[in-house]
């Protein structure tokens, strides 16, 4: 494969895979939290970073933002905005995980489940979030909207104009 062929594969095509993966991750991460906001509020409180007055609001809003952003990434709607939103959330999650690990908190991350007995937060939790953030940054740089509703709309408009 030529250098330009590799760039095409490693650029926009890989970005689509990363966008779809992040969309699926955010949808999967949101589901249990949407269904169990009180348990998620406890997960947030366990980090000891959020003022008590904001925990319930955050427990309701964050999973909904994750869900909407994840679905939008899967469908390819508002791609850049949702990649920025997902990457920003991941950056905040990374900060929260680092602070919890440094402080020696033995807690479940609350990432995909609100079950407090679920797997404890470890360095692997941090590594996965860093990988997902790298995927988000790559997609921000290279995603051209392939396999998205926006792409389909552009193609349909182009066909309509040429007809």
N, C-alpha and C positions, 0 to 999 in steps of 0.2 A: 504494500500500500504506500502511495506517495505521501509526502509531508502534508500537502494540502488535504488529502483524504483523511489523514489522521486528525488534522485540525478540525475538519468538518465533523468527524465522529466525536472528538473530545469537546467540541464547542456546543453548537445548538442541539445536537441529538442527545448528548449526554445530559444537557440541561433539562430536556424534556423528561428524561428518566428521573432526574433529581427532583424536578417540580412535582411529578406524580408521586414519587416516594414521600416527599414532605407532606403533600396533601393527605396521603393515606395515614402517615404518622400522626398528623394533627387531628384527623377525624377519629382515629383509634384512641388517641390520648384524651379526647374530649368526652367520649361517650359515658364512661362510668362517673365522671365528675358532674356531667349534666344531670344524670339520674340520682346522684347522691350529694347534693350541695352541702349538707351539714357535715358529712364526713370529709368532704374536700376542704371545708373551712378549717377543720381540725388539722388536716395536712398542712395547710398554709400557716396556721398558728404554730405548728411544731418547728418551723424554721426560725421563729422568734425575730422576724424582720419587719413585719407589717403591723402598724398600729391596730389595736383591737377594734377600733371603730371602722376600719376599712376591710376587715377580714371577710365579713359576710358579703359585702358588695363585690369584692374580688372573687369570692367563691362562686358567685352567680355569673359575673361578667366574663371572667377569663375562659371558662370552658365554652361559652357561647362564641366568643371571639375565635378560639381555636377551631371550633366546629365550622363556623362560617368561612374562615380563612382556608381551612383544609378542603372544604367542598369547592370553594372558588378555585383553588389550585388544581384540583382534580378536573374540574370542568374547563379550566382555562379562561376564567373571567377576571378581569382586573389583575392580570398576572404580576406586573411589576409592584403594584401596591400591596398585593397579598404576599409576595416574596419578601418585600421590605418588612411587612408586619410580622411574618413568621420568623424572619432572621432576627428582628428586634426582640421578639419574645424569647427566642433561643439564647440570645446574648444575655438577657435578664435571668433566664433559668441557669445559665452557666455561672453567673455571678452568685446567685443564691446557693447553688450546689457547692461552689468553692468555699463560700463563707461557712456553710454548714459543715463541710468536711474539715476545714481549718479549726472550727470551734469544737470539733469532736462530737457533733450531734449524732446520736444513733437513731436515725429516723428513716421511715420509708419516704421516698421522694414524692409520692403522690403523682407520679408522672402518668401512669396508665391505669392505675387503680386507686381507689380511696381506702382500700383494706389496709389498716395499720400493721397487720402482720405480714404484709407482702414483703418482697425482697427489700432488704435494707439498702440505703444509698451507699454506693461505693465509688471508687475512682472510675469504674466502668460506666456508671451513670453519667459522669462528667465527660468521659471519652465519647460516648454516643451523642451527647448534645453538641460536642465540638464537631463531630463528623457531620451531623445534620446541619449545623451552622455553615460549615464549609460547602455542603451541597447547596444551601440557600444562596450563598455568595456566588458560587459558580453559576447557578441558574439566573441570578440577577444579571450577571455579566453576559451570559450567552443565550438565554432563552429568547427565541424569536417567535414564540406563540405556536409552534408546531403542535399538532394534535390538541387543539383547543377550540372552544366555541368561537373565540375571536378569529382564529385562523379560518374556520369554516365560513363565518360571516364575510370575511374579506374575499375569500374565493367565490362565494355566491354573488357578491356585489360585482366582482370583476367579470364573471360570466354574464351577468345581467347587462352590464355596460357594453360588453363586446357583442351582444346579440342584437 
